[in-house]
Amino acid sequence: MNMCGILRPILMLLPAMLGVGGGSMAVADAGHAALPVRELAPGLFFHQGLQQEMNAGNQGAIANSGFIVGRRCVAVIDTGGSLANGQRLRMAIRQKTSLPVCYVINTHMHPDHVFGNAAFAPDAPVFIGHAHLAAAMLARKAVYRKSLAARLGDEAASASAMITPGKTVESTLSIDLGDRLLQLRAWPTAHTDNDVTVLDSRSGALWLGDLLFEGRVPALDGSLKGWLAAMDTLRGQPVRLAIPGHGAPAAAWPDALRHQERYLQALLHDVRQAIRDRKTLDQAVADAAQAERPNWLLFDDYHPRNVTAAYTELEWEN
């Protein structure tokens, strides 16, 4: 019996354990249309999230998500920011294939990528993430749930259970969907301390999660220097299609990294200079990398946090 078969009886209990009953899921499914997806390569389906903050109108569908179909089963990559978002993705899968969902891969801990996990509990998949993912999710669970309630409402927040990985990636991991091999890689601290990328060997598509932002300003929640180092490594990878965590996929590689690298390098340079000039954190927030403002959506929502994180990291580097 394969892993899906072994875990299915156990994981079928998850909806009740997590307070996500089959009846409530059916009601939500009936009230929402399937997420629109594009087939970027044979068997590789992609949904582009909205370049917005979470709100009741978008139900958390702001991050990119998708799925890959093999001969035997399906792997989902990121599930969106709410139960309803995950259910709409699940409906999209059922419109494209009747094969079982055997794997749900979370590229990192952020709520817009993981709160749709509960929608897939009835499929009894193996949930996969970085070796640090479970600890990061549990440490922020209360904060994320409170934020979700404020943005989407109490009912949506209470239904959107957080499911941690049952299988983790320490360094690399290969999974076979049936004549279709996915190569998962865990990264040192970069965007977060729990970033995972997924390379589809058949299409050459690399799902980068939030190691790559396009259009929307990058969000630093790990290490600025570590993120730049990860990008240096990524640049040498054989990639035919780069799929970011936010924004449009790109066939030009490594050119797809260019805008993000420019922003992060400007952040690094200007915050270092602010520290040398003995500027306060508030002064650094006001001044650092402001020339990048016209180039990014949601700049004022995330750039001040990025400067704060960079200042904290770089303050003691010498």
Backbone torsions as a table, in degrees:
resi	resn	phi	psi	omega
1	MET	NA	135.5	179.5
2	ASN	-77.5	174.4	-175.3
3	MET	-60.6	-37.6	178.0
4	CYS	-58.8	-43.2	-178.9
5	GLY	-66.7	-36.5	179.8
6	ILE	-66.9	-42.3	-173.6
7	LEU	-85.6	-17.3	-173.1
8	ARG	-56.8	-45.2	-179.8
9	PRO	-62.6	-35.2	-179.5
10	ILE	-72.6	-48.1	-173.4
11	LEU	-74.0	-19.2	175.2
12	MET	-63.1	-20.2	177.7
13	LEU	-79.4	-13.2	-172.5
14	LEU	-59.1	-42.1	-178.3
15	PRO	-56.8	-42.8	178.6
16	ALA	-68.3	-41.3	-179.6
17	MET	-62.7	-34.2	-174.8
18	LEU	-97.0	3.7	179.9
19	GLY	76.7	25.5	178.7
20	VAL	-118.1	88.7	-174.5
21	GLY	-77.0	154.9	-179.8
22	GLY	-59.5	-36.1	180.0
23	GLY	-64.0	-45.2	-178.8
24	SER	-65.0	-34.5	179.3
25	MET	-67.3	-39.0	-179.7
26	ALA	-64.7	-40.8	178.9
27	VAL	-62.4	-45.0	-179.3
28	ALA	-64.9	-40.6	178.5
29	ASP	-59.0	-41.8	-176.4
30	ALA	-69.2	-24.3	-174.7
31	GLY	-94.4	-0.5	-177.6
32	HIS	-131.9	143.0	174.7
33	ALA	-79.5	156.1	176.1
34	ALA	-61.3	146.8	174.7
35	LEU	-61.8	137.0	173.5
36	PRO	-70.7	133.1	179.4
37	VAL	-130.1	153.5	175.9
38	ARG	-115.2	141.9	176.0
39	GLU	-90.5	100.4	-175.9
40	LEU	-76.0	-27.4	176.1
41	ALA	-153.9	161.9	-178.7
42	PRO	-52.3	120.3	178.0
43	GLY	79.5	4.7	-179.6
44	LEU	-116.9	112.2	-172.7
45	PHE	-114.4	139.9	-170.2
46	PHE	-134.4	134.7	170.5
47	HIS	-116.8	127.0	178.7
48	GLN	-92.4	119.5	179.2
49	GLY	-68.8	160.9	178.5
50	LEU	-75.1	143.6	178.4
51	GLN	-84.9	67.8	-176.8
52	GLN	-139.7	171.0	165.8
53	GLU	-82.5	159.4	176.3
54	MET	-61.5	138.8	172.5
55	ASN	-155.9	172.0	-176.4
56	ALA	-62.9	-29.4	-179.0
57	GLY	-69.3	-39.5	-178.6
58	ASN	-95.5	-6.4	177.4
59	GLN	52.3	33.0	175.1
60	GLY	82.6	8.5	-177.1
61	ALA	-85.7	62.5	-174.7
62	ILE	-112.5	-10.9	178.8
63	ALA	-105.1	153.1	174.8
64	ASN	-69.4	145.3	177.7
65	SER	-149.2	172.5	179.0
66	GLY	173.5	-167.1	-178.0
67	PHE	-157.1	156.3	-178.7
68	ILE	-125.2	131.9	-175.0
69	VAL	-108.0	123.2	173.2
70	GLY	-103.5	-169.6	178.9
71	ARG	-73.2	-29.5	-174.5
72	ARG	-99.2	-41.4	-173.6
73	CYS	-161.9	-174.3	-172.5
74	VAL	-119.7	142.3	170.1
75	ALA	-114.5	129.7	176.2
76	VAL	-96.6	139.0	177.4
77	ILE	-119.8	108.3	-176.2
78	ASP	63.8	143.4	-167.9
79	THR	-122.9	2.0	177.4
80	GLY	92.3	-177.5	-168.2
81	GLY	-98.7	9.6	178.5
82	SER	-163.0	165.2	175.1
83	LEU	-56.8	-45.2	-179.1
84	ALA	-60.8	-39.7	177.7
85	ASN	-62.0	-45.8	178.2
86	GLY	-63.1	-38.8	179.0
87	GLN	-64.6	-38.2	178.6
88	ARG	-67.1	-35.8	175.1
89	LEU	-66.8	-41.6	178.3
90	ARG	-61.4	-39.5	176.8
91	MET	-63.6	-38.0	178.3
92	ALA	-63.1	-39.1	177.8
93	ILE	-62.2	-46.1	-178.1
94	ARG	-64.6	-25.2	176.3
95	GLN	-74.3	-22.2	-175.5
96	LYS	-101.3	-28.0	-176.1
97	THR	-158.2	151.6	174.2
98	SER	-98.4	1.2	180.0
99	LEU	-66.7	150.1	-178.1
100	PRO	-70.9	151.0	171.3
101	VAL	-86.0	108.6	-177.5
102	CYS	-96.9	-21.4	-176.9
103	TYR	-138.6	139.6	168.1
104	VAL	-122.9	118.0	-176.6
105	ILE	-107.9	124.7	173.5
106	ASN	-102.7	125.3	-176.7
107	THR	-75.6	-19.7	175.8
108	HIS	-176.2	-175.0	-165.8
109	MET	-84.6	-14.8	-167.3
110	HIS	-63.7	142.6	-169.1
111	PRO	-61.2	-28.8	179.8
112	ASP	-71.5	-6.6	178.8
113	HIS	-109.8	-15.5	-169.7
114	VAL	-123.9	-18.2	-172.3
115	PHE	-75.7	-4.9	172.3
116	GLY	-87.7	-1.5	-176.5
117	ASN	-54.0	-40.1	-173.9
118	ALA	-61.0	-24.1	179.1
119	ALA	-62.7	-23.5	-176.3
120	PHE	-98.6	0.4	178.8
121	ALA	-55.0	-39.5	178.6
122	PRO	-61.8	-20.3	179.4
123	ASP	-82.9	-9.8	-179.5
124	ALA	53.3	49.9	179.1
125	PRO	-80.7	171.4	166.4
126	VAL	-88.3	118.8	176.4
127	PHE	-85.5	129.0	-173.2
128	ILE	-124.7	140.3	174.9
129	GLY	-162.7	178.4	177.9
130	HIS	-57.6	152.7	179.1
131	ALA	-59.2	-24.3	179.4
132	HIS	-93.5	-3.0	-170.3
133	LEU	-64.9	-47.1	-176.0
134	ALA	-58.9	-46.2	-179.8
135	ALA	-62.4	-40.8	-179.8
136	ALA	-66.4	-41.6	179.6
137	MET	-64.5	-44.8	-176.9
138	LEU	-69.7	-34.9	179.6
139	ALA	-64.6	-30.8	-175.8
140	ARG	-108.3	6.3	-174.2
141	LYS	-54.5	-48.8	-176.7
142	ALA	-65.1	-41.5	179.6
143	VAL	-65.1	-44.5	-179.6
144	TYR	-65.0	-40.7	179.9
145	ARG	-64.9	-40.4	178.4
146	LYS	-64.1	-42.6	178.3
147	SER	-65.0	-40.8	179.3
148	LEU	-62.6	-41.5	178.7
149	ALA	-63.2	-40.3	-179.9
150	ALA	-66.6	-34.5	-174.8
151	ARG	-90.5	-38.8	-173.6
152	LEU	-110.8	-13.8	-177.1
153	GLY	105.8	156.2	-175.8
154	ASP	-62.2	-40.2	-176.8
155	GLU	-64.3	-44.9	179.3
156	ALA	-64.5	-39.2	-179.5
157	ALA	-66.8	-42.9	-177.4
158	SER	-69.0	-28.6	179.7
159	ALA	-79.7	-23.2	-173.0
160	SER	-89.2	76.0	-177.2
161	ALA	-68.1	148.7	177.6
162	MET	-94.7	119.8	179.1
163	ILE	-110.3	121.1	-179.0
164	THR	-85.8	161.4	-175.6
165	PRO	-69.0	143.1	172.7
166	GLY	-93.2	-16.1	177.3
167	LYS	-134.6	135.0	-174.3
168	THR	-120.3	158.8	179.5
169	VAL	-109.1	113.0	176.8
170	GLU	-82.8	-44.5	-179.5
171	SER	-134.5	-71.5	175.2
172	THR	-135.7	157.2	179.4
173	LEU	-152.4	135.1	175.4
174	SER	-108.8	135.1	172.9
175	ILE	-127.4	142.6	-175.8
176	ASP	-112.2	120.2	178.5
177	LEU	-90.2	4.3	-174.2
178	GLY	101.1	96.3	-176.8
179	ASP	58.1	24.7	177.4
180	ARG	-151.3	108.6	-174.3
181	LEU	-98.9	131.1	173.9
182	LEU	-109.0	132.9	179.1
183	GLN	-107.6	114.2	179.4
184	LEU	-99.3	140.1	179.9
185	ARG	-133.0	130.3	174.9
186	ALA	-92.6	135.2	-175.4
187	TRP	-107.2	148.2	169.1
188	PRO	-60.5	167.3	-175.0
189	THR	-51.6	124.5	-177.9
190	ALA	-142.8	-105.9	173.3
191	HIS	-57.6	-45.5	170.2
192	THR	-134.8	-170.9	174.1
193	ASP	-96.4	15.2	-176.2
194	ASN	-144.7	41.9	-179.7
195	ASP	-83.2	136.5	175.8
196	VAL	-129.2	138.4	171.8
197	THR	-109.9	157.1	-178.1
198	VAL	-131.0	117.4	177.7
199	LEU	-104.1	122.1	174.6
200	ASP	-87.4	109.4	-173.4
201	SER	-64.2	-28.5	-177.7
202	ARG	-71.6	-45.0	-175.0
203	SER	-96.6	-16.9	-173.9
204	GLY	76.5	13.4	178.7
205	ALA	-82.6	134.4	177.7
206	LEU	-113.6	115.2	173.1
207	TRP	-84.1	115.2	-173.5
208	LEU	-96.9	-7.2	-172.3
209	GLY	54.8	-145.9	-177.1
210	ASP	-88.6	18.2	164.5
211	LEU	-69.3	-13.2	175.5
212	LEU	-138.5	125.4	172.4
213	PHE	-111.9	140.3	175.2
214	GLU	-128.2	121.8	177.9
215	GLY	88.5	-54.1	179.4
216	ARG	-87.1	136.3	-175.1
217	VAL	-58.6	136.1	177.0
218	PRO	-57.5	150.6	179.1
219	ALA	-116.9	115.4	-176.6
220	LEU	-90.1	117.1	179.5
221	ASP	-134.4	21.3	-178.4
222	GLY	-143.4	-101.2	-178.4
223	SER	-135.7	124.0	178.1
224	LEU	-63.4	-47.8	179.8
225	LYS	-66.4	-36.8	177.7
226	GLY	-65.8	-36.1	179.6
227	TRP	-67.3	-44.6	177.9
228	LEU	-63.1	-37.7	177.1
229	ALA	-64.9	-40.8	177.7
230	ALA	-62.1	-39.2	179.0
231	MET	-66.0	-35.8	175.7
232	ASP	-60.8	-41.3	178.3
233	THR	-68.7	-43.5	-179.3
234	LEU	-61.2	-33.7	-176.8
235	ARG	-56.8	-31.0	-178.2
236	GLY	-88.0	1.7	-178.2
237	GLN	-79.3	145.2	177.7
238	PRO	-79.7	93.8	-173.7
239	VAL	-117.1	127.0	176.5
240	ARG	-96.2	-23.7	178.2
241	LEU	-148.6	123.3	179.6
242	ALA	-100.2	124.0	-179.5
243	ILE	-112.0	109.5	-177.9
244	PRO	-80.0	172.0	175.3
245	GLY	-75.5	-25.4	177.3
246	HIS	-143.5	134.8	178.3
247	GLY	102.0	-176.2	-171.7
248	ALA	-83.1	145.7	172.9
249	PRO	-63.0	157.2	-177.6
250	ALA	-138.1	134.7	177.5
251	ALA	-88.0	-21.1	-178.4
252	ALA	-80.9	111.8	-177.7
253	TRP	-131.4	134.5	8.0
254	PRO	-91.1	16.2	-178.2
255	ASP	-57.1	-25.6	179.6
256	ALA	-61.3	-20.7	-179.9
257	LEU	-83.1	-11.5	-165.2
258	ARG	-60.9	-49.3	-175.6
259	HIS	-66.5	-43.1	179.2
260	GLN	-63.9	-42.0	179.9
261	GLU	-62.2	-40.1	178.6
262	ARG	-60.0	-44.8	179.3
263	TYR	-63.0	-48.7	-176.9
264	LEU	-66.6	-36.2	176.7
265	GLN	-66.6	-40.5	176.4
266	ALA	-62.7	-40.9	177.8
267	LEU	-61.9	-46.1	179.4
268	LEU	-60.6	-49.8	-177.2
269	HIS	-62.4	-48.3	-172.9
270	ASP	-72.1	-35.7	178.3
271	VAL	-70.6	-40.5	174.7
272	ARG	-58.2	-43.2	-179.5
273	GLN	-65.8	-39.9	177.9
274	ALA	-60.3	-40.6	179.3
275	ILE	-66.9	-42.8	177.3
276	ARG	-61.1	-36.5	-179.2
277	ASP	-83.4	6.4	178.9
278	ARG	58.5	35.4	174.7
279	LYS	-76.4	149.3	175.4
280	THR	-72.8	168.1	176.6
281	LEU	-60.1	-43.3	179.8
282	ASP	-60.5	-39.4	178.0
283	GLN	-66.7	-40.1	177.9
284	ALA	-63.1	-42.2	178.5
285	VAL	-60.1	-39.5	-177.9
286	ALA	-71.1	-28.6	-170.3
287	ASP	-108.5	-36.2	-166.4
288	ALA	-66.6	130.7	173.0
289	ALA	53.6	29.9	-179.8
290	GLN	-68.2	-21.5	177.4
291	ALA	-64.9	-17.4	-180.0
292	GLU	-81.1	-10.4	-174.3
293	ARG	-50.3	-46.9	-176.6
294	PRO	-68.0	-12.8	-172.4
295	ASN	-90.2	-7.3	-169.0
296	TRP	-137.3	140.2	168.3
297	LEU	-75.3	152.8	175.8
298	LEU	59.0	28.5	-176.6
299	PHE	-59.1	-47.0	-176.3
300	ASP	-72.2	-18.4	178.5
301	ASP	-78.0	-32.3	-171.8
302	TYR	-120.6	-27.5	-176.5
303	HIS	-60.6	-44.0	177.7
304	PRO	-58.3	-37.0	176.9
305	ARG	-66.4	-38.9	179.4
306	ASN	-63.2	-42.9	178.2
307	VAL	-62.7	-41.9	179.1
308	THR	-61.3	-45.6	179.7
309	ALA	-64.8	-41.7	180.0
310	ALA	-66.1	-42.5	179.6
311	TYR	-59.8	-43.9	179.3
312	THR	-63.5	-40.4	-179.9
313	GLU	-70.2	-40.3	-171.0
314	LEU	-90.5	-14.5	-173.4
315	GLU	-58.7	-33.6	-174.3
316	TRP	-113.4	18.6	-174.2
317	GLU	-72.8	-22.4	178.9
318	ASN	-99.4	NA	NA
